[in-house]
Amino acid sequence: MKKYIVLIGDGMSDLPLKELGNKTPLEAANTPNLDFLVQNGRAGFVSNTPKKLPPGSDVAAMSIFGSDPMKYYTGRGPLEAASLGVKLKSDDIAFRCNLVTIADGKMASFTADHITTKEASELIKALNKSLERRGIKFYPGLSYRHLLVMTNDKCQMSNLKCIPPHDISGKEIKSFLPQGKGSEVIRDLMSESIVPLLKHPVNLKRIKEGKKPASMIWLWGQGEEPKLETFKKQFGKTAAVITAVHLLKGLGKILGMEVPDVKGATGFLDTNYKGKEDAALRMLKKHDVVFIHVEAPDECGHMGDIKGKIKAIEDFDSKIVGALLAWTLEHSDIETKLLVLPDHPTPIKYMTHTHDMVPFVVYGNKIQDTGYKMQIKRFTEKEIKKSKIIISHGYKLIKELLKKSG
């Protein structure tokens, strides 16, 4: 019996910061479990986001799950649709729909101050009523993350360019509104959302409580349903994915993975880590491969929150990496491999994703090859540069993990 565990610390990788004495958040964080893995495993760098595609978690996750994004990627929206159980027709196009805060013409918060799911659901319901029209429908998701589906031939959006809101934190939105054929329809929808949102009791209450209101929708990540082979068909193994994020849930469902819901999983610092651990252990009893994704480091990177990002990394190390490493060591009768990596960097300096390679480590409780030991002491960008291992196409990493027995 063999088990494979893939732990994704979203956006953990970063650049040196003056505020940290020219250390990266990974270098500043206390990560004894990650450090154990690199001291006893095999580390290197991997590129999950091809230069010709946006460096988003959708593209990166497709790579990590073993599918070539250059061949299969169509957009983020369809992945979120799959997560929500929304079946797209052949002429449908799905958009990610953020509830955002615009103040003085700037992107004040791409999360509407991390609005609660309950509050957001009420707002999405109101938008469906106030913006109701043929071929357009909103679907509620988690916190600020939602979905809009429309009929593609209604406005022909094949060349539409939309910017993710987390790429423009604190910037004037005027220069980043949707562009290209069909963009008028999308810009109008975004503009028309302002009045019903700001008049809604949910936002009036938030303003009264000193919280940022969800003052507008931001549409992006559009695409049609991708055609992907299941994970089992590709690799001959069953899999599960544990995440709070709809796009990874949707991708998992499209790939035929089991996607358990974890109560209290928020995609932020307050997520239910114990619930994720428990779900992972349940899935390991049923499946060959289990993916566990933690969003918090990425969220803090987008917010420019150095302390928050360090905390998110330390929580990931202690509550997820540590828990799954302990299971691996306790179950020495089961040959197990751990793969740990970020999906992409989310540097504090830029507050958005970059295409740079990310560090990874593979550890196995049955690995005997001493050549894997590289004298690397810590799971940091600088230390792992000592390794000469580079995987230039991220989708090949899982193939190597599953193929090799040592």
N, C-alpha and C positions, 0 to 999 in steps of 0.2 A: 504493500500500500504506500502511495506517495501523495503528499499534500503540498500545495503551493499557495503561499500567502503574499499578496501584493499590497503594500501600504503606501498610499499617496498623500503626501503632505503638500497640499495645493499651494503653489506660489512660494514655497519656503526659500528657494534660492534667491540671492540678492547681490548687491554690490557693497564694497566697503563704505562705511559712513563716518564722517568726522565726529558725529555725536557719540560714536562708539569707539573712538580712538583708532579709526580706520579698520575696524573689524566689521564683518557682515553680521546680521542677526544670528545666523547659524554659529558663527564663531563666538558671539557674545552669550549665546544660550547655554544652559547646562543640559547636556544631552548624553548621559552615561550609556543609555541603551543603544543609541545610534553609534556611539563611539565603540562599543563592544562589537557591533556588527562589522565595522570596517577593520577593526583590529584582527578579526577572525574570519573575514570573508573576502570577497572579491569586489573591488570598487572601480568605477570609471565614470565616464561622461556619456550622455545620450542626448540626441536631438529629437524631440518629439513634435516640433512644429516646423514643417518645411517653409522655406523663405517665401514661396509663392502663395502661401495661405496665411490668414490672420493667426497670431500666436495665442489663440484662446484655449480655454480648458476643453472645449468641444473637440478641436483638432488634436490637442495633446492626449486627451482621453482615448480617442479613436486609435492613436498610435499605441498607447499603453495596453489597450485591449487587444492589440494584434492586427488591426485592419489599417491598410495603407490609406491615409486621408487624401493623398493626391488622386487616388482612384475612386474613393467612396464619399468624400465629404460634400454635402450639399448646403449646409447651414446649421445653425444652432437651434432655430425654432422647431424644426421637425423632431429633434431629439426630445425636446421638452414636451411636444405634443404626445409622443409615444409614452412618456412617463405619466402623463395625465389621462391616458387611455383615449386620447382623441385620434380617431382614424381619419387620416387625410385622404381626400379624393385626388384623382390624377391631376386635376386643375386647381388644387388648393395650394396656398402658400402660407406657411406658419411664421410668425414673428415672435421673438421674445419681447415681452412688454414689461418694462420696469415702471414701478411707481417711483417718481423722483421728486426732489424739491428744487425748484428754480427760484432764485432770489436775485433781484437786480440784474436779470438777464444772464445769470451765471448758474452753472451746475453746482448748487450748494450741497446736495447729497444725492448720490446715485441710488441710495437705499431708502430714501425718505426717512432718514434717521432710524433705520432698521425697524420699520413699521411691523406691527404684529400681524400674523396670518389672519386672525379674527377680524381686525380692523380692515385689512386689505381686502378680504373677501366681500365685506360690505360695500367697499368702493367699487370693486370690479362688477358686482351685481348692479350697482347704480349706473355704471358706464354702459352696461349692456342695455339698460332701459333708455338712457338719455341719448346714446349714439346709435340706437338700433337702426339698422338698414339692411337691405338684402345683401347676403354674401359676406357679412362681417359678424364675427362673434368673439367675445372675450371669454377666457377660461381662468378661474382663480388658481393660483399656485401656492408657493410658500413665501411668507414675508413680503418682500418687494418684487418677487420674481413671478411673472404671470405670462399668459399666452394670448395672442390674437391670431385668428385664422380668417383668411379671406380667399375669395376665388381669384386665381391668378389672372385669368383672361379678362377680368373686370378692369384691370389697369396695366397689364403687361409690364412686370417689374424685373425682367431678366437682368437688366444692367443697373439696378438700383444700388446705390451706395449708402449704407447706414453705419454710423459710428457708435460703438458701445459707449454707454454713458460713463462707465468707470474709467474710460480713457480721457475724460475731459473734466475731471473734478476741479472745481474752482475756476473754470474757464468760461468765457462768454459762449453761449450755445449757438449764437447766430451763424457762425462759420462752420458749425458741425451738424446742422440739420440735414436730413436726407437729401440726396442729390441724384439726378438721373431720371430716366423715363419712369413715370409713375410716382415720382416723389411728391407731386402736388397732393395726391390723395393721402399719403402718409403724413405729410406736414399738416394738412388740414385736420386729420384725426387727432394728432397731438395737440394742436391748438384748441380744437373743440372740447378737449377733455378738461381744460383748465377750470371753466366756470362750474360745471357740475361737481368737480372734485372739491374745489374750495368752498362751495356752498354746503357740502355734505356735513352732517352732524359729527361724523368721525373726525374730520379735519378741524372743525370748529372747536371740538374738545381738545384735540392735540395742541392747537395754538394756545388755548387757554391754559394748558398745562406746561407751556414753554417748550413743547416739542416741535420739530419741523413738520410741516404738513406735506402730504403727498399732493403736490400742486399741479402735476402734469404726468401724462404717460410718455415714455420714451420707447420707440419701436426700433428694433434692430435684429440682427442675426437671422434674417429671413432665408427660407429655403423650402425645397420640396422633399418629400419622403425619400430617404436613401435606400438603396438596394444592397443589403449586406448579407453575407452568409453567416449562419449561426456560429457561435464560438465552438460548439461541439463538432459541427461539420468541419470547421477549419483545423481543430486541434485534437479532436477525439476525446475531449474532457468536458465534464460539466463544470459550471461556474456560478458564482453569486457575486453581487456587488452591494456593498453597504455604504450609503451616502445620504445626505440630506438634500442634495442638489438634483433638481429635476433633469438637467441635461444628461448627467451620468446615469440616473435611473432609466431615462428613456433609451439611451444607448445600450444599456444592459438588457432592457426588454427586447429591443430590436435584435440583439445578438443571442437571444434565447436564454439569458441568465435569470436566475431567481433574484428578485429585488425585494427583500423584506423591508417593511416600514419600521422605523425605530421611533417610538414615542419620545418627543423632546429633542429630536435631532433638528437643529436650527441652522446649521451652516455658519455658526459664529462662535465666539468664545464661550458662550453659555450652552453649547450643545451637550447632549447626553452621551458623554464618552463611555460610561458604564453600559449604557444600552447598546452602543455600537460594539463594544467588546463582547457582550453576551450574544448579540446577533451573529457576530463572526464565529464564535465557538459553536453555535447551533448549526451554522452553514457548513463548518468544517466536517461535521458528522455526515453531511449529505452530499457534499460536492468535492471535486478534485482541486479546484482553484477558487480562492476567495479574495476579492478586492475590497479594501477598506479605504474610503476617501474622507479626508478631513479638510474642510474649506477655510477654516479660521485664519491660517497664515496669509492666504490670498486676500481675504477681506481686509485685514489690517494693513497689508501692503498698499491696497487701493486707497485706504484712508490716510496713508502716510503716518501711521501709528507705530513708532519704533518699539515702545514698551509692549504694546499689544501683540506685535508680531513675535517678539521674543517669548512672551507668555504662551502664545499659540504653539510655537515650536516646542517649548518645554512640555506643554500639555500633551502634544502629539507624541513626544518621546516617552513620557512617563505613563500615559494612560492608554495609548494604543500600541506603540512599538514595544514598550516594556511588557504589556499584557500578552501580546502574541509571541514575543520572544520567550517568555516564561512558559507558555503552553508548548512551544517547540522543544524546549529543554526538558520539560517534564515528560513529554511523550517521545522519549528516545527510541521507542519501538516503532514509531512511524517516521519514515524518511520524509523530512519536511524542508522546503526551501522558502526563505523569506527574501522578497525583493522590496526595497524601500527607495523611494525617489519623489522629488517634486514633479509636477507635470510640466511646468514652465517657471521661469523666474517672474516675480512681481516686485521689482526693485522699489524701495521706499522713495528713492530719488525721483523716479518717473511716475509712481503711483499707477502703473499699468504694466501689462505683460511685455516681455521681450522675446525674441527668437533664440536667445542664447541657449547653449547646451546646459543640461542640469546634471548634478552628481547623482549616482545611484550606487547601491551596494546589494550584493547577493550573498546571503549566508545560508548554509545548510548544516543541519545537525549530523549529517553523515559524510560531509565533505572531508576527505582525507588528504587531498592534494595540498602540500605545504606551499606550493607555488602561488596559491591564492593569497598568501600572507605578504603584504606589500610594505610593511613598516609604516602604514598609515595609522595615525593615532586618533584622529577625530573626523567625524562626518561634517566636513566643511569644504567649501569650494577650493580653498587654497591647498589643504592637505590632499584632497583627492586628485589634484593636478600631478601628484607624484606618480599616479597610475598612467600607463600608456594605453589603456583600453578606451576606445572611442567607438560608440555605436552611432553611425551617422544617419541611420533610418530607424526611428524609434519603434516602429511596428515590428522590427526584427528582434527586439530584446525579449519579448515574451516567448517568441519562438525558440530562442536560445535557452531560456530558462526551462522550458518544458522538454526540450530535446536532450539536454545534457543530463547525464545521470550522476556526475560528480559535482 
